[in-house]
Structure formats: structure tokens, C-alpha cells
């Protein structure tokens, strides 16, 4: 900052105290609540509930939240006001607290239909990781943020309660940031309990949320295997649709902006979204239409900005931040577009959310609208408390769309002992095939006991040479059974190299000749040989590290099995989601990942795939894009399958009743 004054009077807004919902209950009265208000209702538990965005989505889809759990006192006060049931202040990171929760829910044993939740996501998000690094470096923060492990607490509660259905929401980085290891682990453990699972990266705007917001949604159910979402909408709910009807506020520099209660007059034309938000709200006024005071220099800056303005466009005399470091410090929103994603940072400042016409930042009510909280929904605490709760919430309309996919199916009951999930079956066949190939001529393509760091190094270095499989096999045979590189093996590799490119790759091994100790430290080899990222990834995979190999060959296999084009359109997002269904988790995950690479490089080719040789042909949804005779040959002699589950097609048939 170049100026060291606040520019507005420091103030703390009043603290809104909210009474509990008339149908809320204390733990000691929970058994009575179940026999009263909760009787004959479809019950859910919301973990890490915050203010209740996901709870509201569940409610809109037909569930009653019997219990919500969070550690934020103000958020729980908000939840208790807006929902029935118990609002429990607990730190689920502690096993003894989960024991306590299990005991409290004992009266509802067998009655909890769904467990939902969004384990705290800041450590997974890019912004969150950056903030934590700063706290570790400058403020002594423990580098192991326990919030990143709260997914384990979430999964533990699911295992204890064994609901029919499970819903988890988080930021995409929960998957994308760590090769989906957390998601793969959760899916595999749920499948072992008899749940069919589904993971999606969802653009919230496609379900009516007026903002750019991509979320990761994991669904699971143990009653039916085929389930899908309602169709996505192509129509965007714009910012004008969302907040255009809210009253204009007088804005003067340094003066109070808005108030807890503000007069509201419904305009002649009201968007369908705004009409939905106004249901059950007072007709004459709107609550919490208030925001921070505006500095004089900010008023001038906001006045000159458009939705296209960058912070570097701001008059240098008015800048308070380094324009190179804070490239997007200010953002004026556009009436005709979606809002920027509302995050908890709005509790610190509103510079990312400048009103399109009024020289101020968004109000609490406007932020709530953009998150799809209706106007009747109040937030406990101060203005900053409200902003934080809103920014941390799951948009209720997104939660509703996800929950609808989990509605019970008329006439179906949970399968005794659980389901045999489709993708688990696919992985079992893939593992069996890979284990057999590992014992034969393809041993050098797959991790296992026969694969030493030396062989993995040779394969990784030669991976970009376009050698034919037989040529690569001949070269690797020169070091088969060896654990260190001597002059003899080095010379044999050079002699076996059929091309100049292959010889140049072997030449890179000269720096590690006759260094037997090096090969005992597998992790040091990529750095010692200055492997390129793709080479290092393949090396790690072949030495048994659990990771995703994001190569075109494997992505193509996954896309065809899912009936999608994610290998060509969204490789790093939807492509990886499709891939993780096949890779799974556990000790055999690296073997399956390497097997998918092998299949993609040999038989599942981009053109003229050899379906007759593919071990996964019977599961291929993309059969319309391959020669019908090849596919028919591949299917002959295989064990019968009436059909491929709809969830494998990417646009699965929705069987759950919708409300």
C-alpha cells in the first residue's frame, strides 16, 4: 500500500441476534422431535453445514435436516433460525466428538436417509493454499492444516450412520490439486460399503446460480446403480436478473451505505429468479441491504470503471496497491453477465464485487441473492459475519440439483448387502488383465516386483522416441533383472538402440554410471537425470507411485468408456474425472493407471481401434464411433451384460423421482 490511512470512519455493524426456529430442538429432546415434527419425513444430516446453503438445497429437494454440525457459532445461529432439527456446535476433526455425534443420533438409527456436507475447502483451493503458505512463513502457522484432513472425518461419520445416500461438495482443487487421491479414496471406500458413486465437476450457473462457480460434487447411493442429474440449462441467470430489482442505495463517500431494513417496492417487471427469491419475504422491505462505507478515492475509482477495467487502468494517483502484484484487485460487475464467484474473502473487502451502476460494493442481501439465498433468509452476527457465511456456503440451487439426483426411486429399496458398483467391476477386470500382462511380455510397461528403478528409468527416457513396442522391449531386455547401471549394461543399451533419438536418450545415463548407491534412492533419480516432467511422471508411475498419468492415450480410453469427448475438450478437468473412475484407489491403482496407458498406446488407438484385443471392450460406450464388426467380434464370447449402466454414458438416464 502506498497510503497508510483508512479513509472512512472505522465501524463495526450491529450484531444481529436470531431466535431459533420454532421446530428446532435440543439434543435431549431429539427423540421426541423424531416422533413429532420429524415423523414420516425424509431425514438428512448436514456436516460442516455453515449457514445452511446445502441444507436449503436439501430442503428444496424434499429432505428435512434432522441435524447440522459446524464449529462456527454465528453460522450455527443462522442455521438454527432457518431450519428445524438440531444445530450442533462440534469439531468433527476429533474422533471422540464423532463418538458423541453418533450417540446423539442414536434415536434416529435407520432413519437417516442422506448424509451431506462440504468439508472445509480453503486448504484445497489455490487461494487457500497461497494464504496458508503465507501464514506458515510469516506467522508460525502449522504447515499441516488439519482442515485438509476433515474429509476423513466426513467419511467416518458416513460409515457410522450408513445412510441410503451421500452428497459431498467441494472446490474442484480437492480433486485436481492432488491427482484426485482424496476423491478416489472416498469413492473406493464407499464402493466397498456397497454404494454406487458418481463425481462431477459442475458449473453452478447451469442450475440457475447467477455466478461463475465450478464445484466438485460427489454423490453415492446404495439403492440403485443408475442415476443422473436433471438436464443442465443453457440459459444464464444474469446479475440483472439476480439483483436488478433491489433498491438503489444513496452512496456518498465516507457515509453509511444501506441498513438492516430498507424499503422495497416491486418493479413492474420482475425476473423469475427475483420472484423466487422474494417468496415469503416481507413485501414492503428488504433485509440486510447494507455494505461498507466508501472511501473518497474509491468512489472516484469506481465511478470511472467499467466491467472491462483492470486495476492497472486505475488512475495512478488513486491506486493504493501495486498494480503488478494486484492485477485483479478491483472488479466492477456486469449487468448482462454472471457475477464473479462469491467467496469468503468478501468478508474482508468487496473490491472484487463492485456494483455495476452504484459506486459501492455489493450489499449483504445482494451477495446472498447471487448465492441463491432467498430474501427471507437472515444471517446472524455482524455484517462481516454475514458476508463470511454467505461466501462459505453452497449455493442452495446447486445443492438442490445435486440432491434431486439422490431422491428415492419408487418401488426400489436398498439392496441387501449393498450394490456391486459398475465401475468397481470394470476396475476388477482391468486389474486382472494387467496382472496377467505384467507376468508376460509387457512386464516393462507395468509396475510390479520385476520393475526396478533402472528399468523404469530406461522406459521413461525412451518414452518420447516413438519406438515400436518390439524395439522398446529389446532395449529394456538389456537391463532386465538388473538393479544398477554398469558399463556393460550401458553399452548393451547403446547397441540395442535402433535410432539416433534412442541413442541420445541412452547417452543421458552416462552421468549415473557405476553409482550403485544412487539406485537405492528411487526418488532422487529424476532430479539426477534432469528428467522432463512427463518423463518423471512416467518413471514415478512405473515405480509404483499412486498418480494420474494425464496422457492422451489413457484419456482416450477413459473417454470412450464414458461415452464422452473429454479427451479432446476438457482433458484436465472432465477428462481426469473420467479417468479416476477407472484408476480407483488402493495398492493396485498404479497398476491400473499404467494398464490404461498401455491399452491406449496399443489397441485403443485414435483411428482403427483394435476392439477385438481390448480387455475393456465389453464396457465401451463409444461403440458408435468404432467399426461395428470389430465391436461385435470383441463382444462375442464375453459374459453377458444386458446393458451398460446409464451413469457410464456421461448423460445417464435419471431414474429417481423428481419434485
GUSERO-264120 format. One record per residue (C-alpha): residue in three letters; z, y, x. Coordinates in steps of 0.1 Angstrom, whole numbers, padded with zeros to 4 digits, always signed. Layout:
N
ALAZYX
...
// end
This chain:
659
UNK+0000+0000+0000
UNK-0008+0035+0012
UNK+0016+0052-0012
UNK+0053+0043-0015
UNK+0063+0056-0049
UNK+0062+0040-0084
UNK+0045+0068-0102
UNK+0062+0061-0135
UNK+0099+0060-0146
UNK+0114+0027-0139
UNK+0123+0010-0171
UNK+0133-0024-0184
UNK+0123-0031-0220
UNK+0149-0041-0246
UNK+0157-0078-0248
UNK+0146-0094-0280
UNK+0171-0119-0293
UNK+0157-0145-0317
UNK+0176-0167-0342
UNK+0169-0204-0342
UNK+0145-0219-0367
UNK+0163-0230-0399
UNK+0151-0265-0393
UNK+0162-0267-0357
UNK+0191-0289-0347
UNK+0217-0295-0321
UNK+0218-0329-0302
UNK+0249-0340-0321
UNK+0230-0336-0354
UNK+0198-0352-0343
UNK+0204-0385-0362
UNK+0209-0365-0394
UNK+0178-0344-0387
UNK+0157-0376-0384
UNK+0169-0388-0418
UNK+0164-0353-0433
UNK+0137-0329-0421
UNK+0122-0354-0397
UNK+0119-0383-0421
UNK+0084-0397-0427
UNK+0069-0372-0402
UNK+0048-0380-0372
UNK+0071-0371-0343
UNK+0064-0358-0308
UNK+0083-0348-0277
UNK+0071-0319-0256
UNK+0082-0320-0219
UNK+0081-0288-0198
UNK+0074-0271-0231
UNK+0078-0235-0221
UNK+0075-0212-0252
UNK+0056-0238-0271
UNK+0019-0234-0268
UNK+0013-0271-0266
UNK+0039-0277-0293
UNK+0020-0253-0316
UNK-0012-0272-0309
UNK+0005-0305-0318
UNK+0019-0290-0350
UNK-0016-0277-0360
UNK-0029-0313-0354
UNK-0003-0329-0376
UNK+0028-0337-0354
UNK+0063-0324-0357
UNK+0080-0317-0324
UNK+0114-0335-0326
UNK+0124-0323-0291
UNK+0112-0299-0265
UNK+0125-0298-0229
UNK+0124-0270-0204
UNK+0146-0253-0178
UNK+0137-0217-0188
UNK+0164-0202-0210
UNK+0142-0175-0226
UNK+0113-0199-0232
UNK+0136-0223-0250
UNK+0150-0195-0271
UNK+0114-0187-0281
UNK+0107-0224-0288
UNK+0139-0227-0309
UNK+0128-0198-0331
UNK+0093-0210-0337
UNK+0098-0248-0341
UNK+0121-0273-0358
UNK+0139-0300-0339
UNK+0159-0299-0306
UNK+0152-0273-0278
UNK+0169-0288-0247
UNK+0175-0269-0215
UNK+0172-0296-0188
UNK+0159-0301-0153
UNK+0139-0332-0156
UNK+0135-0334-0118
UNK+0169-0352-0117
UNK+0170-0389-0127
UNK+0204-0385-0142
UNK+0191-0358-0165
UNK+0163-0381-0177
UNK+0190-0407-0184
UNK+0207-0381-0206
UNK+0174-0372-0224
UNK+0168-0409-0231
UNK+0203-0412-0246
UNK+0198-0381-0267
UNK+0166-0395-0281
UNK+0181-0430-0288
UNK+0183-0423-0326
UNK+0145-0418-0326
UNK+0138-0451-0308
UNK+0105-0464-0320
UNK+0098-0432-0340
UNK+0084-0410-0312
UNK+0046-0412-0317
UNK+0035-0389-0289
UNK+0049-0375-0256
UNK+0031-0344-0244
UNK+0037-0319-0216
UNK+0024-0299-0188
UNK+0044-0304-0156
UNK+0047-0270-0138
UNK+0014-0264-0122
UNK+0018-0235-0097
UNK+0020-0258-0067
UNK-0013-0273-0077
UNK-0032-0241-0083
UNK-0049-0222-0055
UNK-0030-0191-0063
UNK+0003-0211-0064
UNK-0003-0228-0031
UNK-0010-0194-0015
UNK+0022-0179-0029
UNK+0043-0209-0017
UNK+0028-0207+0018
UNK+0039-0170+0019
UNK+0074-0178+0007
UNK+0077-0206+0033
UNK+0066-0184+0061
UNK+0084-0152+0053
UNK+0114-0162+0031
UNK+0125-0196+0043
UNK+0112-0215+0012
UNK+0114-0253+0014
UNK+0078-0263+0021
UNK+0082-0294-0001
UNK+0081-0277-0035
UNK+0099-0301-0059
UNK+0078-0289-0088
UNK+0048-0307-0074
UNK+0066-0340-0080
UNK+0076-0333-0116
UNK+0046-0353-0128
UNK+0067-0383-0117
UNK+0095-0372-0140
UNK+0070-0368-0168
UNK+0056-0403-0163
UNK+0091-0417-0161
UNK+0100-0403-0195
UNK+0068-0418-0209
UNK+0078-0452-0195
UNK+0112-0449-0211
UNK+0100-0438-0245
UNK+0068-0459-0247
UNK+0051-0437-0274
UNK+0018-0446-0290
UNK+0000-0417-0274
UNK+0003-0395-0243
UNK-0010-0360-0236
UNK-0008-0341-0203
UNK-0022-0307-0195
UNK-0025-0291-0161
UNK-0047-0270-0139
UNK-0079-0286-0125
UNK-0065-0284-0090
UNK-0040-0311-0099
UNK-0070-0334-0096
UNK-0095-0315-0074
UNK-0070-0304-0048
UNK-0058-0339-0037
UNK-0086-0363-0044
UNK-0071-0369-0079
UNK-0044-0391-0063
UNK-0018-0379-0088
UNK-0042-0384-0118
UNK-0054-0418-0105
UNK-0018-0429-0101
UNK-0008-0418-0136
UNK-0038-0434-0152
UNK-0033-0467-0134
UNK+0004-0469-0143
UNK-0004-0461-0179
UNK-0031-0487-0180
UNK-0006-0513-0166
UNK+0015-0504-0196
UNK-0014-0512-0220
UNK-0027-0476-0225
UNK-0064-0467-0226
UNK-0067-0434-0207
UNK-0092-0405-0206
UNK-0093-0375-0183
UNK-0114-0344-0189
UNK-0119-0310-0173
UNK-0122-0288-0204
UNK-0135-0252-0208
UNK-0110-0238-0232
UNK-0135-0214-0247
UNK-0154-0243-0262
UNK-0125-0249-0285
UNK-0121-0213-0297
UNK-0099-0198-0269
UNK-0113-0163-0260
UNK-0109-0166-0222
UNK-0123-0182-0191
UNK-0098-0211-0187
UNK-0106-0245-0174
UNK-0079-0271-0177
UNK-0074-0308-0169
UNK-0064-0329-0199
UNK-0052-0365-0196
UNK-0050-0385-0228
UNK-0037-0420-0234
UNK-0031-0443-0263
UNK-0022-0479-0268
UNK-0035-0485-0303
UNK-0073-0482-0299
UNK-0095-0480-0269
UNK-0124-0459-0282
UNK-0115-0422-0288
UNK-0131-0389-0281
UNK-0128-0352-0288
UNK-0144-0333-0317
UNK-0177-0316-0307
UNK-0175-0286-0284
UNK-0186-0252-0298
UNK-0213-0232-0281
UNK-0201-0200-0298
UNK-0178-0178-0277
UNK-0149-0160-0293
UNK-0152-0126-0276
UNK-0125-0102-0266
UNK-0135-0080-0295
UNK-0132-0110-0319
UNK-0097-0117-0305
UNK-0081-0083-0303
UNK-0105-0057-0317
UNK-0085-0053-0349
UNK-0053-0044-0332
UNK-0041-0008-0335
UNK-0053+0018-0309
UNK-0023+0030-0289
UNK-0019+0066-0277
UNK-0019+0064-0239
UNK-0007+0093-0218
UNK+0002+0090-0181
UNK+0039+0081-0175
UNK+0047+0078-0212
UNK+0058+0048-0232
UNK+0029+0027-0245
UNK+0034+0009-0278
UNK+0065-0006-0293
UNK+0082-0037-0307
UNK+0068-0029-0341
UNK+0036-0010-0347
UNK+0018+0000-0379
UNK-0011-0023-0387
UNK-0040-0016-0411
UNK-0065-0044-0416
UNK-0101-0032-0409
UNK-0129-0038-0433
UNK-0145-0064-0410
UNK-0121-0089-0396
UNK-0133-0117-0373
UNK-0125-0153-0384
UNK-0103-0156-0353
UNK-0083-0125-0361
UNK-0079-0136-0397
UNK-0064-0169-0384
UNK-0041-0150-0361
UNK-0028-0128-0390
UNK-0018-0157-0412
UNK+0019-0155-0422
UNK+0023-0122-0402
UNK+0036-0090-0419
UNK+0007-0072-0435
UNK+0019-0037-0427
UNK+0028-0040-0390
UNK+0022-0060-0358
UNK+0050-0071-0334
UNK+0052-0066-0297
UNK+0021-0044-0293
UNK+0035-0028-0261
UNK+0028-0027-0224
UNK+0038-0009-0192
UNK+0036+0028-0187
UNK+0005+0040-0169
UNK+0006+0059-0136
UNK-0014+0091-0134
UNK-0036+0078-0107
UNK-0041+0045-0126
UNK-0051+0065-0157
UNK-0078+0083-0138
UNK-0089+0050-0122
UNK-0091+0031-0155
UNK-0110+0060-0171
UNK-0138+0057-0145
UNK-0141+0019-0145
UNK-0164-0004-0164
UNK-0162-0041-0168
UNK-0186-0044-0137
UNK-0164-0023-0114
UNK-0149-0038-0083
UNK-0118-0024-0067
UNK-0139-0013-0038
UNK-0157+0010-0063
UNK-0125+0029-0070
UNK-0122+0064-0056
UNK-0106+0060-0021
UNK-0082+0088-0030
UNK-0069+0068-0059
UNK-0066+0034-0042
UNK-0031+0021-0035
UNK-0043-0012-0019
UNK-0065-0024+0008
UNK-0099-0028-0009
UNK-0110-0055+0016
UNK-0079-0076+0011
UNK-0076-0070-0027
UNK-0112-0073-0037
UNK-0104-0080-0074
UNK-0071-0062-0077
UNK-0083-0043-0109
UNK-0104-0058-0137
UNK-0115-0040-0168
UNK-0122-0065-0196
UNK-0155-0065-0216
UNK-0155-0064-0254
UNK-0185-0087-0256
UNK-0173-0113-0232
UNK-0144-0137-0227
UNK-0112-0124-0212
UNK-0101-0133-0177
UNK-0077-0163-0178
UNK-0042-0151-0188
UNK-0017-0164-0162
UNK+0020-0158-0155
UNK+0010-0131-0130
UNK+0006-0108-0159
UNK+0044-0105-0159
UNK+0042-0088-0125
UNK+0014-0064-0133
UNK-0015-0061-0157
UNK-0042-0049-0134
UNK-0064-0080-0140
UNK-0063-0072-0177
UNK-0073-0036-0183
UNK-0082-0028-0219
UNK-0120-0023-0224
UNK-0115+0012-0240
UNK-0079+0024-0237
UNK-0067+0034-0203
UNK-0039+0008-0201
UNK-0033-0028-0195
UNK-0031-0055-0222
UNK-0001-0055-0245
UNK+0022-0085-0251
UNK+0005-0091-0285
UNK-0030-0088-0271
UNK-0022-0113-0243
UNK-0007-0136-0270
UNK-0038-0134-0291
UNK-0060-0142-0261
UNK-0038-0173-0256
UNK-0043-0180-0293
UNK-0007-0175-0304
UNK-0007-0161-0339
UNK+0009-0128-0347
UNK+0039-0144-0364
UNK+0049-0159-0331
UNK+0077-0140-0313
UNK+0088-0143-0277
UNK+0124-0139-0267
UNK+0137-0117-0239
UNK+0122-0086-0223
UNK+0086-0076-0222
UNK+0082-0093-0188
UNK+0098-0124-0201
UNK+0073-0125-0229
UNK+0043-0120-0206
UNK+0056-0148-0183
UNK+0060-0172-0213
UNK+0025-0163-0226
UNK+0009-0167-0192
UNK+0025-0201-0186
UNK+0016-0215-0219
UNK-0011-0240-0230
UNK-0034-0222-0255
UNK-0024-0237-0288
UNK-0061-0241-0300
UNK-0068-0261-0268
UNK-0037-0282-0274
UNK-0048-0288-0310
UNK-0082-0300-0299
UNK-0067-0324-0274
UNK-0041-0337-0298
UNK-0066-0344-0325
UNK-0082-0370-0303
UNK-0049-0389-0304
UNK-0044-0390-0341
UNK-0037-0425-0355
UNK-0066-0445-0369
UNK-0062-0457-0405
UNK-0056-0494-0406
UNK-0050-0498-0368
UNK-0017-0505-0353
UNK-0006-0506-0316
UNK-0019-0537-0300
UNK+0009-0562-0293
UNK+0015-0561-0255
UNK-0009-0531-0252
UNK-0046-0529-0246
UNK-0068-0543-0218
UNK-0083-0509-0209
UNK-0120-0508-0204
UNK-0121-0491-0170
UNK-0093-0514-0157
UNK-0117-0543-0165
UNK-0145-0525-0146
UNK-0123-0520-0116
UNK-0111-0556-0116
UNK-0148-0568-0114
UNK-0156-0542-0088
UNK-0126-0552-0067
UNK-0135-0589-0069
UNK-0171-0582-0059
UNK-0161-0560-0030
UNK-0136-0585-0017
UNK-0163-0612-0016
UNK-0187-0589+0002
UNK-0161-0579+0027
UNK-0159-0616+0038
UNK-0197-0617+0044
UNK-0225-0597+0059
UNK-0212-0564+0045
UNK-0179-0566+0063
UNK-0186-0534+0083
UNK-0192-0513+0051
UNK-0158-0521+0036
UNK-0122-0515+0047
UNK-0101-0546+0055
UNK-0085-0566+0082
UNK-0118-0572+0100
UNK-0124-0534+0102
UNK-0107-0518+0133
UNK-0108-0481+0141
UNK-0135-0489+0167
UNK-0159-0504+0141
UNK-0151-0476+0116
UNK-0159-0451+0143
UNK-0193-0466+0150
UNK-0202-0468+0114
UNK-0191-0432+0108
UNK-0210-0418+0137
UNK-0242-0436+0127
UNK-0239-0427+0090
UNK-0264-0398+0092
UNK-0291-0416+0112
UNK-0310-0432+0083
UNK-0308-0466+0099
UNK-0317-0496+0078
UNK-0289-0519+0069
UNK-0301-0546+0092
UNK-0303-0522+0121
UNK-0268-0509+0115
UNK-0255-0544+0112
UNK-0270-0553+0146
UNK-0254-0523+0162
UNK-0219-0528+0147
UNK-0221-0565+0157
UNK-0220-0553+0194
UNK-0183-0543+0188
UNK-0174-0569+0162
UNK-0139-0582+0168
UNK-0132-0555+0195
UNK-0103-0531+0193
UNK-0111-0509+0223
UNK-0143-0495+0238
UNK-0151-0506+0273
UNK-0183-0501+0294
UNK-0196-0534+0283
UNK-0194-0526+0245
UNK-0207-0491+0252
UNK-0238-0504+0270
UNK-0243-0530+0242
UNK-0243-0503+0216
UNK-0269-0482+0235
UNK-0291-0513+0240
UNK-0289-0521+0202
UNK-0298-0485+0192
UNK-0333-0486+0176
UNK-0338-0448+0175
UNK-0332-0418+0197
UNK-0309-0404+0170
UNK-0288-0435+0171
UNK-0286-0434+0209
UNK-0274-0397+0207
UNK-0246-0407+0183
UNK-0235-0435+0206
UNK-0235-0411+0236
UNK-0207-0392+0218
UNK-0185-0422+0225
UNK-0186-0416+0263
UNK-0156-0393+0262
UNK-0133-0422+0249
UNK-0145-0449+0273
UNK-0118-0471+0288
UNK-0089-0453+0269
UNK-0072-0483+0252
UNK-0042-0462+0241
UNK-0064-0439+0220
UNK-0074-0467+0196
UNK-0038-0473+0187
UNK-0037-0438+0171
UNK-0063-0440+0144
UNK-0056-0405+0131
UNK-0064-0389+0165
UNK-0099-0404+0168
UNK-0118-0380+0145
UNK-0104-0350+0164
UNK-0110-0365+0198
UNK-0147-0372+0190
UNK-0151-0339+0171
UNK-0164-0357+0141
UNK-0181-0337+0114
UNK-0163-0335+0081
UNK-0185-0361+0064
UNK-0181-0385+0094
UNK-0143-0381+0095
UNK-0141-0388+0057
UNK-0161-0420+0060
UNK-0141-0430+0091
UNK-0108-0425+0072
UNK-0121-0444+0042
UNK-0132-0474+0063
UNK-0098-0475+0080
UNK-0082-0478+0045
UNK-0072-0442+0036
UNK-0070-0435-0001
UNK-0095-0408-0007
UNK-0126-0399-0027
UNK-0159-0401-0008
UNK-0179-0375-0026
UNK-0213-0387-0015
UNK-0244-0387-0037
UNK-0247-0425-0037
UNK-0212-0431-0052
UNK-0215-0402-0076
UNK-0248-0416-0089
UNK-0232-0450-0097
UNK-0203-0433-0115
UNK-0226-0410-0135
UNK-0248-0439-0146
UNK-0218-0460-0157
UNK-0205-0430-0177
UNK-0239-0421-0191
UNK-0239-0386-0177
UNK-0258-0364-0152
UNK-0227-0352-0134
UNK-0241-0364-0101
UNK-0267-0337-0104
UNK-0250-0309-0123
UNK-0212-0309-0117
UNK-0207-0331-0086
UNK-0174-0316-0075
UNK-0157-0314-0110
UNK-0171-0337-0137
UNK-0187-0359-0110
UNK-0153-0366-0095
UNK-0137-0372-0128
UNK-0162-0399-0135
UNK-0157-0413-0100
UNK-0119-0417-0103
UNK-0123-0439-0134
UNK-0139-0465-0111
UNK-0118-0459-0080
UNK-0083-0460-0097
UNK-0052-0461-0075
UNK-0032-0486-0055
UNK-0038-0507-0024
UNK-0074-0516-0034
UNK-0086-0481-0042
UNK-0101-0476-0008
UNK-0120-0509-0011
UNK-0134-0499-0045
UNK-0144-0464-0032
UNK-0163-0480-0002
UNK-0179-0505-0026
UNK-0193-0477-0048
UNK-0208-0461-0017
UNK-0223-0495-0007
UNK-0237-0501-0042
UNK-0252-0466-0044
UNK-0268-0469-0009
UNK-0283-0503-0016
UNK-0290-0512-0052
UNK-0282-0483-0075
UNK-0309-0462-0059
UNK-0321-0429-0074
UNK-0355-0445-0081
UNK-0362-0481-0090
UNK-0327-0493-0090
UNK-0322-0530-0084
UNK-0302-0537-0115
UNK-0305-0575-0111
UNK-0284-0572-0079
UNK-0259-0547-0091
UNK-0224-0561-0098
UNK-0217-0534-0124
UNK-0250-0537-0144
UNK-0233-0551-0175
UNK-0213-0518-0177
UNK-0242-0495-0172
UNK-0245-0469-0200
UNK-0276-0453-0184
UNK-0298-0482-0192
UNK-0324-0460-0210
UNK-0333-0444-0176
UNK-0340-0477-0158
UNK-0367-0503-0164
UNK-0358-0523-0195
UNK-0369-0556-0179
UNK-0347-0550-0149
UNK-0317-0543-0171
UNK-0324-0573-0193
UNK-0325-0596-0162
UNK-0293-0581-0150
UNK-0276-0588-0182
UNK-0287-0624-0185
UNK-0262-0650-0177
UNK-0233-0625-0178
UNK-0203-0629-0200
UNK-0209-0614-0234
UNK-0200-0579-0244
UNK-0208-0567-0279
UNK-0209-0531-0268
UNK-0198-0506-0242
UNK-0168-0486-0253
UNK-0178-0451-0265
UNK-0154-0434-0241
UNK-0176-0448-0213
UNK-0205-0429-0226
UNK-0191-0394-0219
UNK-0197-0384-0255
UNK-0175-0412-0270
UNK-0175-0419-0307
UNK-0145-0403-0323
UNK-0126-0429-0344
UNK-0093-0411-0350
UNK-0090-0393-0383
UNK-0093-0355-0381
UNK-0075-0329-0400
// end
